[in-house]
Amino acid sequence: MFSDKALEGSQASESLYAWWLDLIPSLFGGSAPKAPAPADETSPLPFPLGQVSQALALTQQLLGPLYQAYFQSMVAHPEPGKAFIAFQELMQGQLQKASEGFAGIGQTLTAVQDGGWSLMRAPMPMYGQAMEPLSLNLERAYGGLADAFGLAPSRELQAAGRELAAAALARQQARAEYMGLIVGALAKGCEGLLARLRVMGEKGESVDSLLALVRVWSRAVDEAMHAAMQSPKALEAAAKLVRATTRAREQQQRMVAIASEALNVPTRAEVDDAYREIQELKREMRRLRKSVGLAAAPVPAAVAPAVAAASSSPKGRAPAPARSRTSPRAPAAKRKKTSKVIPS
Amino acid sequence: MSETRPQAGQDTSSSAAALPIRITPDGLLREMQQVSEKLTRGSRRLSEYTEDQLAIATTPKDEVWRQDMVRLYRYRPTVDRPERVPVLLAYALVGRYQMIDLEPERSFVRKLLGEGLDVYVVDWGHPTRAQRWLTIDDYVSGYLDDCVELICQRHGVDKINLLGVCQGGVFTTCYAALFPEKVKNLVLTVTPIDFHGDQAEPEAGAGAGYMNLWARALTPEDIDLMVDTLGTATGASVGFSFLMMNPVGNVAKYTTELVDMLDDDAKMLGFLRMERWIGDRPGHPGEVMRQWFKDLYQANKLVRSELELGGRRVDLNQIRMPVLNVYAQGDVIVPTSCTRGMQGKFGTDDYSELAVPGGHIGTFVGGKAQKVLAPSIAKWLRERN
């Protein structure tokens, strides 16, 4: 019997959860709480309990200030409708600020090439940025001489570093532009909230709790977000982001390749070529196997007994009938090979 | 909608009074207290769940074949005499096959077994960087064909039933076109066939068809660069693309919706198991991704019978066996306009469609869809076996 307890991909997904749970509060100007430590440090919580616990802590962290802000609005405006309007404007103002912030980052990024260190966290783009003025001058003055002394890789590395810095900047800009659109859509959703509330009022429905209000808000924002994301402008921004991200990755890979070659370490391209060759050989093997009517690779011995036991059927089912000899496909003699290792 | 928002300086008294807000200070404080207690209780409960409670895909099955990272399982039949022609189920590469057997109460597979079918499933596994050169043809003419051959041999039949899900449905469609002699009946579920169907018939649902729009917004060169630099797309990056298709829904899911289910054990466990499935996202081989986006999303070659796999054309006219095409009425990942109405696109005279309520995943785990899906498929197959 096979057990599905081991989830191979969950480890990689933990980073995605961490990123996502960190992004949610950052949209509202906060930071995510840390994942709770399991009671017993030696046995970690089964996936995804830690991540969901973290989401709960995040919810508490987000809802707390929301309740406080709403309560303050109610103190300032005793009439419920007015309190809501004041609260809503406060929220919308915050989102607008965030939206402008993202848009601002995009515009500023192009102007910070000389000193925007705080915006560049990755070490390789920083290296490229730092070396740019010096390396350009050295290149002009001593490029040919350096080549003669075998320093070509370091010069190549510097040039690649400069290109990476530019690509990283373009990526930051594309990311900021995209996030600006997202946050702008959030603000638009707030406007949709009023329309939804009016419709609810006309139907005689009411909102009696802050959580219910958040749910209506979330539906309104969802609608606005989808409309924004599907707009030509957002699709173009999304494509630009993909392009900028992949170009930055390409430049990173180029730097690693230069360093690898200099150190006589196989490069990514070389490893990929080897993988490609293996894959082509596998294809060839498959073609040959099929051309002679050989069945697929057998189940390893460790697994085979379980198959045999299972095939005897829990309810005493009759074994599968043997294939007819008159079958138009592979000869029966060839098929015997498989039936040996996989009893039916 | 902007006209609904009061302008700055405008008297909002009348409009504010018209809003159906009935939140009172006392009520707000009480609610805050209740939510806080609920969250504390929920955190405590989360720490008490065990690995066994979270287990997914628990329907008994046996591994009968493996190659590279791909496995073939046979589910243990639950009736004395299952249908003679077995069914091979092929899920998509973007998620694991466990979705069809998420939990005992919501298991598509258990229902198929209960209907007397003999069910196999191919698990595509977790491709690594070494598998970046795998193409759709490697999956279709390689792994899938090996599975079909093996099942035929085990059961002494010349052809079997294929049931494809989403991307797995595209693979089984290609297989049925390339190897029609080995397919008795073809069942497609939430499978995109006409990737440009949404252009002729834009979807109404929020977010419907975003993937189609996104893929077409890219140039073929963008796809090439993406594949060349990624190699095999990691599971996390595949998960990220799904997350960003519905950002607000995913914020709500981990906040307000979570609060709503904290006191409901069954809902909470259902949520956790679903998260477990989502978290087990496999990587995606680059060459498959290249073909998927360029040949299908961008060039729409499948429905035009122009797709080529391993030098052979995938001609849908070769699909002359009976076809059942199941689509989800609320599918936003594969818009219904890309999947339904395919009569005349295949070579078969026996084409049926089945609409099930719910979304893309809801087709297999949703309560309403569960009542319809497995019994309808089983009945349709029995009539044709």
Interface residues (C-beta under 8 A of the other chain):
Chain A: M1 F2 D4 K5 L7 E8 G9 S10 A12 S13 E14 S15 L16 Y17 W19 W20 L21 I24 P36 P38 A39 L45 P46 F47 P48 L49 Q51 V52 S53 A55 L56 A57 L58 T59 Q60 L62 L63 Y67 Y70 F71 M74 V75 E79 P80 G81 K82 A83 F84 I85 I182 K188 G189 C190 E191 G192 L194 A195 L197 R198 M200 G201 E205 S206 V207 D208 S209 L210 L211 L213 V214 R215 S218 V221 D222 E223 A224 M225 H226 M229 Q230 L235 E236 A238 A239 V242 R243 T246 R247 R249 E250 Q253 R268 V271 D272 Y275 R276 I278 Q279 E280 R283 R286 K290 A295 A296 A297 P298 V299 P300 V303 A306 V307 A310 S311 S313 P314 K315 R317 A320 P321 A322 R323 S324 S327 P328 R329 R335 T338 S339 I342 S344
Chain B: M1 S2 T4 R5 P6 T12 S13 S15 A16 A17 A18 L19 P20 I21 R22 I23 T24 P25 G27 L28 L29 E31 M32 V35 S36 L39 G42 S43 L46 S47 Y49 T50 E51 L54 A55 I56 A57 T58 P60 K61 D62 E63 V64 W65 R66 Q67 R71 Y73 R74 R76 P77 V79 D80 R81 P82 R96 Q98 G125 H126 R129 A130 Q131 R132 W133 L134 D138 G142 D145 D146 C147 E149 L150 C152 Q153 R154 H155 G156 V157 D158 A206 G207 Y210 L213 W214 A217 L218 T219 D222 L225 M226 D228 T229 L230 G231 T234 G235 A236 G239 F240 L243 N246 P247 V248 G249 N250 V251 A252 Y254 T255 T256 L258 V259 L262 F271 L272 E275 R276 I278 G279 D280 R281 P282 G283
